[in-house]
Amino acid sequence: MARKPDELTLLRQRARQFLVHSFLYYRLNESVVPDEDFDRIAADLRRLRKSHPQADMPHAALIDPALGAEGSGFQIRQYPPEIVSSAFKLLYAHQSPDEDFREFVERRGYRVQDPAET
């Protein structure tokens, strides 16, 4: 039987999900989860953040204002590169396109960074 994650682990997981799905929806006009699932992620994140306001949460400076406003990522203008990368990987896996990953990303106006460039 799988062990249930503790609340701090769940907080970090929901934070990442919130950003990835916000990026997909608000920047790419794509979705891989129903609106109800995103609303649940946001509600979980809001509840966990309220219970653990001082907890170390990745990208809190982006997320906290978004949760306090309308509870979405609409007002987030700049997403961290690792969130953008995760979002594109998730979308690529979800859509299984007949093009390679680089073409898939570049067709949407983004660029795949070569490892040598980092």
N, C-alpha and C positions, 0 to 999 in steps of 0.2 A: 504494500500500500504506500502510495506517495505521501511524503511528509508535507504538511501545509506550511507555506513560507511564513516566517514571522512578519510582523507589521512593517518593520523597517525595510526588509527585503521587498515586500509588496509595494511599499511606497516608492522605492527606486524603480521597480518594474513598471508601475503605473505611470510614473513620470516619463519614462522612456516611451511607453506606448502612447501617451498623450501627445508627446512631441512628434513622433513618427506619423501617427494618424492625422494630426493637425497639418503637418507638412503636406501629406498626400492630398488631403481634402482642400486646403486653402491655397496651396501653391500650384498643385498639379491638376486640380479638379478631378481627382481619382479617389476611390474608396475601396478598401478590401474588407471592411467590416460594416455591418448595418449601423445606422444612426443610433439605434438603441444600445448597441455595444459600446460605441464611443461615449455616449451619455453615461453609461455605467462606469467606464474607465474614469471619466472626469469626476463623477460623483464619488467613486472610491478614493481617488486622489485628493479631492477636497476634504473628505472625512479623515483620511490618514494624515494629511497635512495639518488639519486642525488638532488632531490628537498628538502630533509630534512636530510642533512648529519650529523647534530648534534642531531637528534632525538634519543630517547632511544629505541633501537631495541634489543630484546633478541638475544643473541648469535652473536652479531655483529662481534666479533673477529673470528668467524668461517665463517660467511657469506661474509663479505666485501672482503677478499682475493679471495674467490671463485667467486664472481661476477666480480672482476677485472681481473681474469685469463680468463678462457674459458666460464664463465657463467654457470657452473654446479657445482655439489658437488663432482666431481671426486676426487679432492685432499683432501677432508675432511677425516681425519683418525679416529677421535674420536668424536662420536656424544653424546650429553647430554642424560642421562637416560630417561628424559621425552619425548624426540624426538623418541628414540628407542621404548619406550612403546607405544606412539601414532601410530607409524608406524606399529607395530605388531597388534594393535587393529584394525586399518584400513584394513590391509591385511586380517586378520581373518574374519572380517565382509564381505569383498569383496569376499573371496573365500568360505565361509561357509563350512569349512571342517567337516568331520565326526570324529573329534577327539577333545578333550578338549583343551582349550587355552594353558595350560601348555605344553602338548605334542606338540602342534603346534609350540610353541616357541623353545622348547628344541630340536626338530628335526632339527632346523636350527642352532644349536650350541650356543644358548643363554639360559639364565636362568631367570625364573620368581622369583623375590624376594618376599619372604613372608613379610607381613606388620610388623611382629614382628622383622624382621631383620633391619628395618630402624631406 
